[in-house]
């Protein structure tokens, strides 16, 4: 079991000694009026105004985020990568990478979405530990019984603490599942497998940041945690022969899990590029006038929070975190609260650091990604396509500042 503080010694890392930190009192922090502007920092940096304790947890969590786990520490028996930053690596810890995730689902006879959990459909893991291989276990290449599969690129985890702190009521107020205002946009809240409202994941099927983190340990690295204390969902025989896992469960304890959560909780949104040319201002205005901002909402605000660094802060997310129908060309997997063509609005924050676009990376240019939009986004897409090339370029230049 990986635990604090023993894991500092186990991983060969000396306990952190941070330089003296000047900690402002609550009375000296920003006022509610000042907090209406989105909070930013350099990419990969912590939120401003963290307390000394919060900054220490951020730094300790970063060590775990970077640690390459071994089979002796519980990696596997099936997995994709052995470290969080093996995927979330560019342009800094918490970013994206060149790898992708494959999921598989099917519709049951009564029309419900089957996540194919026993078969490993939640995440098709493509590696096995050496011990598992000696027992005859093989990496997964497909999932038995699946009717649909989909590939997903690696999401950023910058600013997720602020995303986690947005009140549910704020998202519900943006939802319009019956398109009562008749604008063609009918975003709706996602849900997880237990029915809780969800905001994380490309299909809005993960409720909280803690759930997102524990799920990544389990599904990407095969590491058990208190919320998921066994490997029973690692995929059935012959993928995981009996005796494949030799490490006592849970392999990551509550404190270590909490530290990784806090690393992501206190990881700041990346600051936009400091460019305010006239063309960029025009592009921002056109982005709104075309209807793009109906889904890619420029900013959302966190509610009151025990951490001053998160409390009532605004995040320039450019997403409503709701599910929208993207059209038949985007048919993929289902989710507990999402149909085959529904996806959570992709945040555009940090888009300038990406090399591939849309949930599956099918577009190599931002313009291509826009022109591939369908479903509820068809109207905005067509209005963009109708612009002359110079007008389109102002929007692309604006997006390249995010």
PAMARSE-678798 format. One record per atom (N, C-alpha, C): x, y, z. Coordinates in steps of 0.2 Angstrom, whole numbers, padded with zeros to 4 digits, always signed. Layout:
REM residues N
XYZ/...
REM end
This chain:
REM residues 402
+0004-0006+0000/+0000+0000+0000/+0004+0006+0000/+0003+0011-0004/+0006+0017-0005/+0003+0022+0000/+0007+0025+0005/+0004+0029+0010/+0009+0035+0012/+0006+0040+0015/+0010+0046+0017/+0011+0045+0024/+0017+0046+0027/+0023+0049+0023/+0028+0043+0021/+0026+0037+0022/+0030+0031+0020/+0032+0031+0013/+0028+0034+0008/+0029+0033+0001/+0035+0038-0001/+0036+0043+0003/+0042+0048+0002/+0048+0044+0002/+0049+0039+0007/+0055+0035+0008/+0055+0029+0003/+0049+0026+0002/+0048+0021-0003/+0050+0023-0010/+0048+0029-0012/+0050+0031-0019/+0056+0034-0019/+0060+0034-0014/+0067+0037-0014/+0067+0045-0014/+0062+0048-0012/+0061+0055-0012/+0061+0058-0005/+0066+0063-0003/+0066+0066+0003/+0060+0070+0004/+0058+0071+0010/+0052+0075+0012/+0053+0082+0010/+0048+0085+0007/+0049+0092+0004/+0050+0097+0010/+0055+0102+0008/+0056+0107+0013/+0055+0114+0009/+0049+0117+0009/+0047+0122+0005/+0050+0129+0008/+0052+0133+0003/+0055+0140+0006/+0049+0143+0010/+0051+0148+0014/+0046+0151+0018/+0041+0155+0013/+0035+0154+0015/+0029+0156+0011/+0025+0162+0015/+0024+0167+0012/+0020+0173+0015/+0013+0171+0013/+0009+0170+0019/+0002+0168+0018/-0002+0174+0020/-0006+0176+0015/-0011+0181+0017/-0017+0179+0021/-0019+0183+0025/-0025+0182+0029/-0031+0182+0024/-0037+0179+0026/-0043+0180+0022/-0045+0187+0021/-0044+0191+0026/-0045+0198+0026/-0041+0202+0021/-0035+0199+0019/-0031+0202+0014/-0031+0200+0007/-0036+0195+0006/-0036+0192+0000/-0041+0196-0005/-0042+0194-0011/-0046+0197-0016/-0053+0198-0013/-0056+0203-0015/-0063+0204-0014/-0068+0201-0019/-0074+0200-0017/-0078+0197-0022/-0079+0200-0029/-0078+0207-0029/-0078+0210-0035/-0072+0209-0039/-0066+0208-0036/-0060+0207-0039/-0060+0200-0042/-0064+0195-0038/-0064+0188-0040/-0068+0187-0046/-0072+0192-0049/-0076+0191-0055/-0071+0190-0061/-0065+0192-0061/-0061+0190-0067/-0058+0183-0066/-0057+0180-0072/-0055+0173-0071/-0048+0173-0068/-0047+0167-0064/-0040+0167-0061/-0036+0162-0066/-0029+0164-0067/-0025+0161-0071/-0018+0160-0068/-0013+0156-0071/-0006+0156-0069/-0003+0153-0075/+0004+0153-0074/+0008+0150-0080/+0006+0143-0080/+0006+0140-0086/+0004+0133-0087/+0008+0128-0082/+0005+0124-0079/+0008+0119-0074/+0009+0122-0067/+0007+0128-0066/+0009+0131-0059/+0002+0130-0055/+0003+0131-0048/-0002+0131-0044/-0006+0137-0044/-0012+0137-0041/-0017+0143-0041/-0013+0148-0036/-0015+0154-0038/-0012+0159-0033/-0016+0159-0027/-0012+0162-0022/-0015+0163-0015/-0017+0156-0011/-0013+0151-0013/-0013+0145-0009/-0010+0146-0002/-0013+0143+0003/-0010+0143+0010/-0003+0138+0009/+0001+0139+0015/+0007+0135+0015/+0005+0128+0015/+0000+0126+0018/-0002+0119+0019/-0005+0116+0012/-0009+0120+0008/-0011+0119+0002/-0005+0118-0003/-0001+0122-0003/+0005+0122-0008/+0009+0116-0006/+0010+0114+0000/+0014+0108+0002/+0010+0102-0001/+0004+0102+0000/+0000+0096-0003/+0000+0096-0011/+0000+0102-0014/+0001+0102-0021/+0008+0099-0023/+0013+0101-0020/+0020+0098-0021/+0020+0091-0020/+0017+0088-0014/+0018+0081-0013/+0014+0077-0018/+0008+0080-0020/+0004+0077-0024/+0007+0076-0031/+0011+0081-0033/+0014+0081-0039/+0020+0076-0040/+0023+0074-0034/+0028+0069-0034/+0024+0062-0036/+0018+0061-0033/+0014+0055-0034/+0012+0055-0041/+0010+0061-0044/+0008+0062-0051/+0013+0060-0056/+0019+0061-0054/+0025+0059-0058/+0028+0052-0057/+0026+0049-0052/+0029+0043-0050/+0027+0037-0055/+0032+0033-0057/+0031+0027-0061/+0030+0021-0057/+0024+0019-0057/+0023+0013-0052/+0025+0007-0055/+0027+0002-0051/+0029-0005-0053/+0024-0010-0051/+0025-0016-0054/+0020-0021-0052/+0021-0023-0045/+0027-0022-0042/+0027-0023-0034/+0023-0018-0030/+0022-0012-0033/+0018-0007-0030/+0010-0008-0032/+0009-0013-0036/+0002-0014-0037/+0000-0013-0045/+0004-0010-0049/+0003-0009-0056/+0000-0015-0059/-0006-0014-0063/-0009-0020-0066/-0014-0023-0062/-0016-0030-0064/-0012-0034-0069/-0013-0031-0076/-0018-0028-0078/-0019-0025-0084/-0019-0017-0083/-0015-0014-0088/-0015-0006-0088/-0013-0003-0094/-0013+0003-0095/-0011+0007-0101/-0004+0010-0100/-0003+0014-0094/+0003+0017-0093/+0004+0016-0085/+0010+0018-0083/+0012+0017-0076/+0013+0023-0072/+0011+0029-0075/+0012+0035-0071/+0006+0040-0074/+0004+0045-0070/-0001+0049-0072/+0002+0054-0077/+0008+0056-0076/+0011+0061-0081/+0014+0057-0087/+0013+0051-0088/+0014+0047-0094/+0009+0049-0099/+0003+0051-0097/-0002+0053-0102/-0002+0061-0102/-0003+0063-0096/-0004+0071-0095/+0003+0074-0094/+0006+0075-0100/+0013+0077-0100/+0014+0084-0103/+0011+0086-0108/+0012+0092-0112/+0007+0097-0112/+0008+0103-0111/+0015+0106-0111/+0018+0106-0104/+0015+0103-0099/+0017+0103-0092/+0013+0097-0089/+0016+0095-0083/+0012+0090-0079/+0004+0092-0079/+0000+0088-0080/-0007+0090-0081/-0010+0091-0088/-0005+0091-0093/-0007+0092-0099/-0010+0086-0103/-0009+0086-0109/-0011+0080-0114/-0005+0076-0116/-0006+0072-0121/-0001+0068-0123/-0003+0064-0130/+0001+0060-0133/+0000+0057-0139/-0004+0051-0139/-0005+0048-0133/-0008+0042-0132/-0016+0043-0132/-0020+0038-0132/-0027+0039-0132/-0030+0033-0128/-0036+0034-0127/-0040+0028-0123/-0046+0026-0127/-0047+0019-0127/-0052+0016-0131/-0057+0013-0126/-0064+0015-0127/-0069+0012-0123/-0074+0008-0128/-0078+0004-0124/-0082+0000-0128/-0089-0001-0124/-0094-0001-0128/-0101-0002-0124/-0105-0006-0129/-0111-0007-0126/-0116-0010-0130/-0123-0008-0127/-0128-0009-0132/-0135-0008-0129/-0138-0014-0127/-0141-0015-0121/-0144-0021-0119/-0151-0022-0123/-0154-0028-0122/-0160-0029-0125/-0166-0024-0124/-0165-0021-0118/-0170-0017-0116/-0169-0009-0117/-0163-0008-0121/-0162-0002-0123/-0157+0002-0119/-0155-0001-0113/-0150+0003-0109/-0143+0002-0111/-0139+0007-0109/-0132+0007-0110/-0128+0002-0106/-0125-0003-0108/-0121-0008-0105/-0114-0006-0106/-0110-0004-0100/-0103-0002-0100/-0098-0007-0101/-0101-0013-0101/-0097-0019-0101/-0091-0019-0096/-0093-0018-0090/-0087-0017-0085/-0084-0024-0084/-0087-0029-0083/-0083-0036-0082/-0078-0037-0088/-0080-0035-0094/-0076-0037-0099/-0070-0031-0101/-0070-0026-0096/-0065-0021-0097/-0067-0016-0102/-0074-0015-0103/-0076-0010-0108/-0075-0003-0106/-0074-0001-0100/-0074+0006-0097/-0067+0008-0100/-0062+0004-0101/-0056+0006-0103/-0052+0000-0106/-0051+0000-0112/-0047-0006-0115/-0040-0005-0114/-0038-0009-0109/-0031-0009-0107/-0026-0013-0111/-0021-0010-0113/-0017-0013-0119/-0010-0016-0116/-0009-0016-0110/-0003-0019-0107/-0005-0024-0101/+0000-0029-0100/-0001-0033-0094/+0006-0033-0091/+0006-0035-0084/+0012-0036-0081/+0016-0042-0083/+0022-0042-0082/+0026-0049-0084/+0023-0055-0081/+0021-0054-0074/+0019-0060-0071/+0012-0062-0074/+0008-0058-0075/+0002-0059-0079/+0003-0063-0085/+0008-0061-0089/+0009-0064-0095/+0011-0071-0094/+0015-0072-0089/+0018-0079-0088/+0012-0084-0087/+0006-0081-0084/+0001-0085-0082/-0004-0086-0088/-0002-0083-0094/-0007-0083-0100/-0011-0077-0101/-0011-0072-0097/-0015-0066-0098/-0012-0062-0104/-0017-0059-0107/-0015-0056-0113/-0018-0048-0113/-0015-0044-0116/-0017-0037-0117/-0024-0037-0121/-0028-0033-0119/-0035-0032-0123/-0034-0029-0129/-0037-0032-0135/-0037-0028-0141/-0044-0027-0143/-0049-0030-0140/-0056-0029-0142/-0060-0031-0136/-0066-0030-0136/-0071-0031-0130/-0076-0035-0132/-0077-0041-0130/-0082-0046-0132/-0089-0043-0130/-0094-0043-0135/-0101-0041-0135/-0102-0034-0136/-0096-0030-0138/-0097-0023-0139/-0101-0021-0145/-0105-0017-0145/-0108-0014-0152/-0105-0008-0154/-0102-0004-0150/-0099+0002-0151/-0092+0003-0148/-0087+0006-0151/-0081+0008-0148/-0079+0015-0150/-0075+0018-0146/-0073+0025-0147/-0066+0026-0144/-0063+0031-0148/-0056+0033-0145/-0057+0040-0142/-0053+0041-0137/-0053+0047-0134/-0046+0050-0132/-0045+0056-0134/-0038+0059-0133/-0038+0060-0125/-0032+0062-0123/-0030+0064-0116/-0033+0071-0114/-0037+0072-0109/-0039+0078-0108/-0034+0082-0103/-0034+0089-0103/-0031+0092-0099/-0034+0091-0092/-0030+0092-0086/-0033+0092-0080/-0031+0099-0076/-0029+0104-0080/-0028+0111-0078/-0035+0114-0075/-0035+0117-0069/-0041+0120-0067/-0046+0116-0065/-0045+0109-0064/-0051+0105-0062/-0054+0106-0055/-0049+0109-0051/-0052+0111-0044/-0058+0116-0045/-0057+0121-0049/-0062+0126-0050/-0068+0123-0054/-0067+0118-0058/-0072+0115-0061/-0076+0111-0056/-0073+0108-0052/-0076+0104-0046/-0080+0108-0042/-0078+0114-0041/-0082+0119-0036/-0087+0123-0039/-0089+0122-0046/-0094+0126-0049/-0101+0123-0046/-0105+0127-0043/-0111+0124-0041/-0116+0121-0046/-0119+0115-0044/-0123+0111-0048/-0129+0116-0051/-0131+0120-0047/-0136+0125-0049/-0134+0129-0055/-0128+0131-0055/-0126+0135-0061/-0126+0131-0067/-0124+0125-0067/-0124+0121-0073/-0132+0119-0075/-0136+0118-0070/-0143+0116-0071/-0146+0123-0075/-0144+0129-0073/-0147+0135-0076/-0145+0135-0083/-0139+0133-0085/-0137+0133-0092/-0141+0128-0096/-0143+0122-0093/-0146+0117-0097/-0153+0119-0100/-0155+0116-0106/-0161+0118-0109/-0163+0111-0113/-0164+0106-0109/-0165+0099-0113/-0170+0099-0118/-0176+0103-0117/-0181+0103-0122/-0181+0109-0127/-0175+0113-0127/-0174+0119-0131/-0180+0123-0131/-0182+0125-0125/-0188+0130-0124/-0187+0137-0127/-0180+0139-0128/-0179+0145-0131/-0179+0145-0138/-0179+0139-0141/-0180+0138-0148/-0174+0140-0152/-0168+0139-0149/-0161+0142-0152/-0158+0136-0155/-0160+0130-0155/-0157+0124-0158/-0152+0121-0153/-0151+0124-0147/-0146+0121-0142/-0150+0118-0136/-0149+0112-0135/-0153+0108-0130/-0148+0105-0125/-0143+0108-0122/-0139+0105-0118/-0142+0102-0111/-0139+0097-0109/-0142+0094-0103/-0137+0091-0099/-0138+0090-0092/-0134+0087-0087/-0132+0080-0089/-0126+0078-0088/-0124+0071-0088/-0125+0068-0081/-0124+0061-0081/-0124+0058-0075/-0120+0052-0075/-0118+0050-0069/-0113+0044-0068/-0117+0038-0067/-0114+0032-0066/-0118+0026-0066/-0123+0025-0060/-0122+0029-0055/-0126+0029-0049/-0132+0034-0050/-0132+0038-0055/-0137+0043-0056/-0135+0050-0054/-0129+0051-0051/-0128+0057-0049/-0126+0062-0054/-0128+0068-0054/-0126+0073-0059/-0118+0073-0060/-0116+0073-0066/-0109+0073-0068/-0107+0078-0072/-0100+0080-0072/-0097+0085-0076/-0091+0084-0079/-0087+0078-0076/-0081+0076-0079/-0081+0071-0084/-0076+0070-0088/-0076+0065-0093/-0079+0068-0100/-0077+0065-0106/-0080+0067-0112/-0087+0066-0113/-0090+0061-0109/-0097+0060-0109/-0101+0062-0103/-0097+0066-0099/-0100+0069-0093/-0103+0064-0089/-0099+0059-0087/-0101+0053-0084/-0097+0052-0077/-0093+0057-0075/-0090+0056-0069/-0092+0062-0064/-0094+0061-0058/-0097+0066-0054/-0092+0071-0051/-0087+0069-0048/-0082+0073-0044/-0075+0072-0046/-0071+0077-0044/-0064+0076-0045/-0061+0070-0042/-0063+0069-0036/-0061+0063-0032/-0062+0057-0036/-0068+0056-0039/-0070+0050-0043/-0066+0050-0049/-0065+0055-0052/-0061+0056-0058/-0054+0053-0057/-0051+0055-0051/-0044+0053-0050/-0044+0045-0048/-0048+0043-0044/-0049+0036-0042/-0050+0032-0048/-0054+0034-0052/-0056+0030-0059/-0049+0030-0063/-0045+0035-0063/-0039+0035-0067/-0034+0030-0065/-0033+0030-0058/-0029+0025-0055/-0031+0018-0057/-0038+0016-0056/-0040+0010-0057/-0040+0008-0065/-0042+0012-0069/-0043+0010-0076/-0037+0011-0080/-0033+0016-0078/-0027+0017-0082/-0021+0013-0080/-0020+0012-0073/-0014+0009-0070/-0016+0002-0067/-0022+0001-0066/-0024-0005-0062/-0022-0005-0055/-0022+0001-0052/-0021+0002-0045/-0027+0003-0041/-0028-0001-0036/-0034-0001-0032/-0033+0005-0027/-0039+0007-0025/-0040+0013-0020/-0045+0011-0015/-0046+0015-0010/-0052+0014-0005/-0059+0014-0009/-0060+0018-0014/-0066+0018-0017/-0067+0012-0022/-0061+0009-0024/-0061+0003-0029/-0056-0001-0026/-0058-0005-0021/-0053-0009-0017/-0050-0016-0020/-0053-0017-0025/-0051-0024-0028/-0050-0023-0036/-0047-0028-0039/-0046-0029-0046/-0051-0033-0050/-0057-0033-0047/-0062-0037-0049/-0065-0035-0056/-0064-0028-0057/-0066-0025-0064/-0060-0024-0069/-0055-0028-0068/-0049-0027-0072/-0050-0031-0079/-0056-0035-0080/-0057-0039-0086/-0057-0046-0084/-0062-0050-0087/-0062-0057-0085/-0057-0061-0088/-0058-0068-0087/-0054-0073-0090/-0055-0073-0097/-0050-0074-0101/-0043-0076-0099/-0038-0070-0099/-0041-0064-0099/-0037-0058-0099/-0033-0057-0092/-0036-0059-0087/-0033-0059-0080/-0034-0065-0077/-0029-0070-0078/-0029-0076-0074/-0029-0076-0067/-0032-0081-0063/-0031-0081-0056/-0024-0081-0054/-0023-0076-0049/-0016-0076-0046/-0012-0071-0050/-0015-0067-0054/-0011-0061-0058/-0009-0056-0053/-0013-0054-0048/-0011-0048-0044/-0009-0051-0037/-0002-0049-0036/+0001-0052-0030/+0001-0046-0024/-0002-0040-0025/-0001-0035-0021/-0007-0034-0017/-0007-0033-0010/-0013-0032-0006/-0016-0026-0008/-0023-0027-0007/-0027-0021-0009/-0030-0017-0002/-0031-0011-0003/-0030-0006-0008/-0023-0005-0009/-0020-0004-0015/-0013-0003-0017/-0011+0005-0016/-0016+0009-0016/-0016+0016-0015/-0020+0018-0009/-0017+0021-0004/-0022+0022+0002/-0025+0029+0001/-0030+0030+0006/-0034+0036+0006/-0030+0043+0006/-0024+0043+0009/-0020+0049+0010/-0016+0050+0003/-0014+0045+0000/-0010+0046-0006/-0015+0048-0012/-0021+0045-0012/-0026+0047-0017/-0028+0054-0016/-0029+0056-0009/-0031+0063-0008/-0025+0068-0010/-0019+0066-0010/-0014+0071-0012/-0014+0072-0019/-0015+0066-0023/-0015+0067-0030/-0021+0071-0032/-0027+0070-0029/-0033+0075-0030/-0031+0082-0029/-0028+0083-0023/-0026+0090-0021/-0021+0093-0026/-0016+0089-0029/-0012+0092-0034/-0016+0094-0040/-0021+0091-0042/-0026+0093-0048/-0030+0098-0045/-0033+0098-0039/-0037+0103-0037/-0034+0110-0037/-0028+0110-0035/-0024+0117-0034/-0020+0118-0041/-0021+0114-0046/-0017+0116-0052/-0021+0121-0056/-0018+0127-0057/-0021+0133-0060/-0023+0132-0067/-0028+0135-0070/-0030+0136-0077/-0024+0140-0080/-0022+0138-0086/-0017+0141-0090/-0019+0148-0092/-0014+0153-0091/-0016+0160-0093/-0016+0160-0100/-0021+0164-0103/-0021+0165-0110/-0015+0169-0113/-0014+0168-0119/-0008+0172-0122/-0010+0180-0122/-0005+0183-0120/-0006+0191-0119/-0005+0194-0125/-0011+0194-0129/-0011+0197-0136/-0018+0200-0136/-0018+0206-0138/-0025+0210-0139/-0025+0214-0145/-0023+0211-0151/-0023+0215-0157/-0031+0216-0159/-0032+0220-0163/-0039+0222-0165/-0042+0216-0169/-0038+0212-0172/-0041+0206-0176/-0043+0201-0170/-0040+0200-0165/-0042+0195-0160/-0048+0198-0156/-0048+0204-0155/-0055+0207-0152/-0061+0205-0157/-0060+0206-0163/-0065+0205-0168/-0067+0198-0168/-0061+0193-0168/-0063+0186-0167/-0067+0184-0161/-0065+0187-0156/-0069+0185-0149/-0076+0187-0150/-0077+0193-0153/-0084+0196-0154/-0088+0191-0159/-0085+0189-0165/-0088+0185-0170/-0089+0178-0167/-0085+0175-0163/-0086+0169-0159/-0093+0169-0155/-0094+0175-0152/-0100+0175-0149/-0106+0176-0153/-0105+0180-0158/-0111+0182-0163/-0113+0176-0167/-0108+0171-0168/-0110+0166-0172/-0114+0160-0168/-0114+0161-0162/-0117+0156-0157/-0113+0151-0154/-0106+0152-0155/-0102+0147-0153/-0102+0147-0145/-0103+0153-0142/-0103+0154-0135/-0109+0151-0131/-0114+0149-0135/-0120+0146-0132/-0118+0139-0129/-0113+0136-0132/-0111+0130-0128/-0104+0131-0125/-0099+0134-0129/-0093+0136-0126/-0093+0142-0122/-0097+0142-0116/-0098+0147-0112/-0091+0150-0110/-0090+0157-0111/-0083+0159-0109/-0081+0158-0102/-0085+0159-0097/-0082+0158-0090/-0088+0156-0086/-0086+0152-0081/-0091+0149-0076/-0087+0151-0069/-0091+0151-0064/-0089+0154-0057/-0090+0148-0052/-0085+0147-0048/-0085+0142-0042/-0089+0146-0037/-0092+0141-0033/-0096+0143-0027/-0091+0145-0021/-0094+0146-0015/-0090+0146-0009/-0087+0140-0008/-0080+0141-0006/-0076+0135-0005/-0072+0136+0001/-0070+0130+0005/-0066+0131+0011/-0059+0133+0009/-0057+0133+0003/-0050+0135+0001/-0051+0142-0002/-0048+0147+0000/-0049+0154-0002/-0047+0154-0010/-0042+0150-0012/-0039+0150-0019/-0045+0148-0024/-0050+0144-0021/-0055+0142-0026/-0062+0146-0025/-0063+0149-0019/-0069+0151-0017/-0071+0157-0021/-0077+0156-0025/-0080+0161-0029/-0076+0164-0035/-0071+0160-0037/-0066+0162-0042/-0070+0160-0049/-0068+0164-0054/-0071+0162-0061/-0065+0159-0065/-0068+0154-0069/-0063+0151-0073/-0065+0151-0080/-0060+0154-0085/-0062+0155-0092/-0062+0148-0095/-0067+0144-0094/-0067+0137-0097/-0069+0136-0104/-0073+0141-0106/-0076+0140-0113/-0079+0133-0114/-0084+0132-0109/-0088+0126-0109/-0094+0127-0104/-0099+0124-0106/-0105+0124-0101/-0105+0117-0097/-0100+0112-0099/-0100+0106-0095/-0106+0102-0096/-0110+0103-0101/-0116+0100-0103/-0116+0095-0109/-0120+0090-0109/-0120+0086-0115/-0124+0089-0121/-0121+0088-0127/-0125+0091-0133/-0124+0085-0138/-0129+0085-0143/-0129+0080-0148/-0125+0083-0154/-0119+0080-0156/-0115+0082-0161/-0116+0079-0168/-0121+0076-0169/-0123+0073-0175/-0120+0066-0177/-0123+0063-0182/-0122+0056-0183/-0114+0055-0185/-0111+0059-0187/-0104+0058-0189/-0100+0057-0182/-0103+0059-0177/-0099+0058-0170/-0102+0052-0166/-0105+0047-0170/-0107+0041-0166/-0102+0038-0163/-0102+0036-0156/-0097+0033-0153/-0100+0028-0148/-0098+0028-0142/-0100+0024-0136/-0106+0028-0132/-0110+0024-0129/-0115+0027-0124/-0112+0028-0117/-0115+0031-0113/-0113+0032-0106/-0119+0032-0102/-0119+0032-0095/-0125+0031-0091/-0130+0036-0092/-0128+0042-0094/-0133+0048-0096/-0132+0051-0102/-0128+0047-0107/-0127+0050-0113/-0128+0045-0119/-0131+0048-0124/-0132+0044-0130/-0126+0043-0135/-0126+0040-0140/-0120+0038-0144/-0117+0044-0147/-0122+0049-0149/-0119+0055-0152/-0118+0061-0147/-0119+0060-0141/-0119+0066-0136/-0112+0066-0133/-0109+0072-0132/-0103+0073-0129/-0103+0080-0125/-0100+0080-0119/-0099+0086-0115/-0095+0091-0119/-0098+0097-0119/-0094+0103-0123/-0087+0103-0121/-0082+0102-0126/-0075+0102-0124/-0073+0109-0122/-0070+0109-0116/-0067+0116-0114/-0062+0118-0119/-0062+0125-0121/-0057+0127-0126/-0051+0130-0122/-0052+0131-0116/-0046+0134-0112/-0040+0129-0113/-0034+0133-0115/-0028+0129-0116/-0028+0126-0123/-0033+0128-0128/-0033+0124-0134/-0027+0126-0138/-0023+0131-0137/-0017+0133-0141/-0011+0128-0139/-0012+0124-0134/-0007+0119-0133/-0009+0112-0136/-0014+0111-0139/-0016+0105-0142/-0013+0105-0149/-0012+0098-0151/-0010+0097-0158/-0016+0093-0162/-0020+0090-0159/-0026+0087-0162/-0032+0089-0158/-0038+0089-0162/-0044+0092-0159/-0050+0087-0160/-0055+0089-0156/-0061+0085-0155/-0060+0079-0151/-0065+0076-0148/-0064+0071-0143/-0059+0065-0145/-0059+0064-0151/-0055+0058-0154/-0049+0060-0158/-0048+0067-0158/-0042+0069-0161/-0042+0068-0169/-0048+0068-0172/-0049+0067-0179/-0047+0073-0183/-0046+0079-0180/-0045+0085-0183/-0038+0087-0181/-0034+0089-0186/-0027+0091-0185/-0026+0099-0185/-0032+0102-0187/-0032+0110-0187/-0038+0112-0184/-0038+0118-0180/-0044+0120-0177/-0050+0122-0182/-0048+0124-0188/-0053+0125-0193/-0057+0119-0195/-0053+0114-0196/-0056+0107-0198/-0061+0105-0192/-0059+0106-0186/-0063+0104-0180/-0070+0108-0180/-0069+0114-0182/-0075+0118-0182/-0080+0116-0188/-0077+0115-0193/-0081+0113-0199/-0084+0105-0199/-0081+0101-0194/-0084+0095-0193/-0090+0095-0188/-0091+0100-0185/-0096+0101-0180/-0103+0099-0183/-0107+0096-0180/-0114+0094-0183/-0119+0095-0177/-0125+0092-0178/-0130+0091-0173/-0132+0098-0171/-0132+0099-0164/-0134+0106-0161/-0129+0111-0164/-0123+0110-0165/-0118+0115-0167/-0119+0116-0175/-0123+0113-0179/-0123+0114-0186/-0124+0121-0188/-0129+0125-0184/-0130+0132-0186/-0124+0136-0185/-0121+0135-0180/-0114+0139-0179/-0109+0137-0184/-0109+0131-0185/-0104+0129-0190/-0105+0132-0197/-0111+0132-0199/-0113+0135-0205/-0112+0142-0206/-0113+0146-0200/-0112+0153-0200/-0104+0154-0201/-0100+0150-0198/-0093+0151-0198/-0091+0149-0205/-0094+0144-0208/-0092+0142-0215/-0094+0148-0220/-0099+0152-0219/-0101+0157-0223/-0097+0163-0223/-0093+0164-0218/-0088+0170-0217/-0083+0170-0223/-0081+0175-0225/-0075+0175-0229/-0069+0173-0225/-0063+0172-0229/-0057+0169-0226/-0054+0173-0221/-0054+0180-0222/-0051+0184-0217/-0055+0185-0210/-0062+0184-0211/-0066+0184-0205/-0065+0178-0201/-0065+0172-0205/-0063+0166-0201/-0057+0166-0197/-0052+0169-0201/-0045+0170-0198/-0045+0174-0191/-0049+0179-0190/-0050+0182-0184/-0052+0178-0178/-0057+0173-0180/-0059+0169-0175/-0053+0164-0173/-0050+0161-0178/-0045+0156-0177/-0039+0160-0173/-0037+0166-0174/-0032+0169-0170/-0035+0170-0163/-0041+0172-0162/-0043+0173-0155/-0043+0166-0152/-0045+0160-0155/-0044+0154-0151/-0037+0152-0150/-0033+0154-0154/-0026+0153-0152/-0023+0157-0147/-0027+0161-0144/-0024+0165-0137/-0027+0161-0131/-0031+0156-0132/-0034+0153-0126/-0030+0148-0123/
REM end
